[in-house]
Amino acid sequence: MEAYFQSRFGVCDPRKAASAIKIYRAFAGLNVTFDNARLLAEGEAAPPRFVDYLSACVRSGESVTIADQMTQDSR
């Protein structure tokens, strides 16, 4: 699939991209559910619902390739 990386992710190092995808795939396969019950019990405010800020997440990545986002996130 490395031949398709540039068309899907933009200009990137295919080995680094494949490594990142492999790590994310392993994490996603864990089927982890995060629980804020302890923090809420200690008086922390509840976080916003994902649907309340989803549009901001989409807008923030619209003009940046996935490869550039990965570069920015690793700084």
C-alpha positions in Angstrom: 0.0 0.0 0.0 3.0 2.3 0.3 2.6 3.2 -3.4 -0.6 5.0 -2.5 0.7 7.0 0.5 1.5 10.2 -1.4 -2.0 10.3 -3.0 -3.7 9.6 0.3 -1.5 11.4 2.8 0.5 13.9 0.8 4.3 14.0 0.5 5.6 11.8 3.3 8.1 9.2 4.3 6.3 6.0 3.6 8.1 4.0 6.3 7.3 6.6 9.0 3.7 6.7 7.8 3.4 2.9 7.8 4.9 2.8 11.3 2.4 5.4 12.6 -0.5 3.6 11.0 0.6 0.3 12.6 0.8 1.9 16.0 -2.6 3.5 15.7 -4.1 0.3 14.4 -2.8 -1.6 17.5 -4.3 1.1 19.8 -7.6 1.1 18.0 -7.8 -2.7 18.3 -7.6 -2.4 22.1 -11.2 -1.3 22.2 -10.5 1.0 25.1 -13.2 3.1 26.7 -12.1 6.1 28.8 -13.9 6.7 32.0 -14.0 10.1 33.7 -16.0 8.8 36.8 -13.1 9.3 39.2 -12.4 12.8 38.0 -16.0 13.8 38.1 -16.3 12.4 41.6 -13.3 14.6 42.6 -15.2 17.7 41.4 -13.7 18.2 37.9 -16.0 19.6 35.3 -17.4 17.2 32.7 -15.6 17.5 29.4 -17.5 18.7 26.4 -19.2 16.1 24.2 -17.2 15.1 21.2 -20.1 16.2 18.9 -19.9 19.7 20.4 -16.3 20.3 19.0 -16.2 17.8 16.1 -16.7 20.6 13.6 -13.7 22.5 15.0 -11.6 19.3 14.6 -12.7 18.9 11.0 -12.0 22.6 10.2 -8.6 22.6 11.8 -7.4 19.8 9.5 -9.1 20.7 6.2 -6.2 22.7 4.8 -3.3 20.5 6.1 -2.3 17.1 4.7 -2.2 14.1 7.0 1.6 14.0 6.6 1.9 17.7 7.7 -0.4 17.0 10.7 1.8 14.1 11.7 4.9 16.3 11.5 3.2 19.1 13.6 2.0 16.6 16.2 5.5 15.1 16.7 7.2 18.4 17.6 
